[in-house]
Amino acid sequence: MTDTARLNLVELSVSEVSAALKRTVEDNFSHVRVRGEISGYRGPHSSGHVYFALKDEGARIDAVIWKGVFGKLRVKPEEGLEVIVTGRITTYPGRSNYQIVIETLEPSGLGALMALLEERKKKLAAEGLFDAARKQLLPYLPRVIGVVTSPTGAVIRDILHRLEDRFPAHVIVWPVRVQGETSAAEVAAAIQGFNALPEDGQIPRPDVIIVARGGGSLEDLWSFNEEIVVRAAADSLIPLISAVGHETDVTLIDFASDRRAPTPTAAAEMAVPVRSDLLSRIATQVRRLAACWARGQEARRSELRAASRALPSLDALLAIPRQRLDAAADRLPRALRANAQIHHTQLSRIASRLSPQLLRSRLTRCDEVVAAFGQRGRRAFGVYLGRRRDRLSSLGQLLTAYSYRGVLERGFALVRGADGAPLRAAAAVTAGMRMEIEFSDGRVAATADEPGSEPAPVRPRARSGNPGGGKGGQGSLFG
């Protein structure tokens, strides 16, 4: 190309070039199917999208799975897994590269699935989910059986029919999809839901759980190889029987369950005993118990007969007690007479000490003692009263000496306010104030004048019945 031709080319911006490339790539690779090995997988991004790369021995291409598509994938990406994906090729202008937007993802052939299955089995086994110590014993005769399976398939009919033949029980079916994108999540939720039921709730809690599905290919049974299902089975507090596929089909839930059944029908047989066999066994035990009881009774009768022959007769046992009774009966009249004579003698001896003269002498001595005590009591009471009179006279004199009335009798007066409280200073008196003046022989009312005025004549007020006021005339000078 000449220099002139180059100068005549249309000038494009970087964004225009990137957009043109994007249209060209997307128009020619709108839908492709690519095989490759997953590389650089680190799990979902915080946004929920997934970024990794597909590679083979000669090339590498970036890949992205949007959040909505990733949640619907039946098989999730894993590092080193060879897969076949379908999607569309597009460009990412920010880094000037191209990538595939994945819409579906599946392992590349049976060998890849088996390798993924083996890798997952080793991982879960290393966590101890398959240990025999975690296994629980199945109840011998469960009252309620929970079944996790499709409600429309032949599996549930086979289980119900087998239970009806062996031992009818209350069956609760938790309907789930046993194949497809949401199958694993539904099965795990069903196991967890049965375990979450309360013991005494409206819906009875199962005593055993059966997770069942009919036969199929490895891809069809893949839901029961998912970690979410295996972990739910391992964490179940209710004993769990796995019955997935046929006898030759092996899934990871079989290793985590408490018992593995080769078929759903065999799972029903494991869950309950045969009713007829149980009735026959009970009847046999009843017969054996009755026979054992009869033999025991016969042995006790033989022992009783042997013991009775070794015992003496009734007459021999009672011969000596009878003789003792007869001897005692002979001695009884003589003993009664002797006893009466002894008591008569004792009574006569005591009666001689109970003569009237003796009683009169005793009463006379008692009268003298009482008279003596009476004279002493009267003298003591007279002395006590004299001492109390002297004490009372002394207290009366002391009270008179301390009474404010002695002060009033010497010509002093007690001035009280309208409230009856003593007034101790002239400053407490105001003009027109009502007062009461107490003398030794009575009280008069008064009214205070202006300072410096002539004193008003005092008009005596009628005396009360008590010259000493309402408190009995005793107290301090101002109280």
Phi, psi and omega in degrees: 000133182285166179296327180292321180294322179296323181290337181273357178294147179289134180277125181242148174278166179299319180295323180292320178296316180298319179295321179294317177298319181299316180295319181297313181295312183293328179290325183269338181231052182291333180208116182229162177235120189235139175252136178186176180257134181288131182224143177071025180281126180237014181090176182296145174289166178301335178282347183100346177280160183237132180234132175199197180222153172251135182219159168226198185288348184234350185206172182212140180223135178291150181223150178219140174237120180290157186305315182296323180286321182300321181293339182264354182292133178285320176249123181273150179298147174217145183301129178084358182280130176275125187227165170241123182240154172237146181176200181231146179271134178217172179249158176239098186300334183298332179236008178055044175226175180242160182207164177251129175267109189279136176249328176223153180213131177214151178299151182272085176089170182294325181299321179293319178297318180295321178296319177296319180296317181293320179296317179293323179297317179296320181296312182289326178294322179296334177279354178086014183287343182255007184297142179293334180294340180277346185291142178252152176282143178282141176296143183292319183223081182291142176276323182232134179240126176262133181239125177254107182192180176284133182284350185252355184275178179282344184297312183294326178292320179296319181295313181296319180295319180292320177297321179297323180287321186272300182200103182302137179218165177283119183248131175245122181259127173258105186289133178216163168277131182260009179199141178122184187294319184265005186299312184299315180296322180292319180295316179297318179295325179294317178297315179294325179294319177298320180291334182278350180294137178289157182298320184246033181280178180294321174264121184295145179277129182296152173271340178207149180241137174245121173256115191229150173200151177286179182289168179173181180285174179298322177294322180294325183268008188296333180302330183273004172256356182288145182301322183299323179286316181297317180292322177296320179293320180291328182274356184294128175277346176267132178307137187234135176248126176262133179220071185251121178076199179266184185296330182275347180277130180234126176237165184292335178295335178296326182282331182272340182285165179282329175216144175249130177253139181293331180217161175302323178296319178294329177295320176296324178292325177290329187288324185227152174281173176280125185297317182295319177296322179294317178296319178296320180294320178295318179298319178297318179296322179296317179296318179295322179295317179296318180295320179296320179295319180296317178296322179295318179296319180295322178295320179295321178297317180297317179296322180293318178296319179295320179292323181293327178290331180280343181280147176289167180285168182294319180297323180291323180292325186263000185296308182294314176302326178295317180297319178297321179294318179295319180295320179294323179295325178292323183279344188295313181299319180294322180293323179294318180293317180297319180295319179295321180294320179297313182293328178294319179297315179297321181292320179297319180296321180287325183297330181294339180266004183245044181279155179301322181298320179296320180293321180295320178298320180294320179294322180297314179299322179293321178297318180297318180297317181296318180297318179298315179295327179294316179297318179295322180294319181294319179297316181296322182292323178295316178299319181297317181293322179298317179296323180290324179294316179299320180296319181292320179295319179296319179293325179295318179296319179296323180292320180295322181294326182269353184286142179290346181294331175297325177293318180297324181292341178273008174106003178273166179226154179249123182257130179239152174278182180298332180274002177087358180276141180298144175257121188259350182214152179293334180295339180278355183259132177244162181298134178081006183286133178282134180222169178225127182249127182252125174253181181291335184248011177159187182232147176228152177269149181212159177233134182284137177268178176294153178297134179088354180279163179290141180292139179280149178296142181268127179256121183297143176259151180302134181283150175278171183293339182247107183302336183268012181088189186277002183249024175083006174080009180241154179145185179278177183295326182242020183243000000 
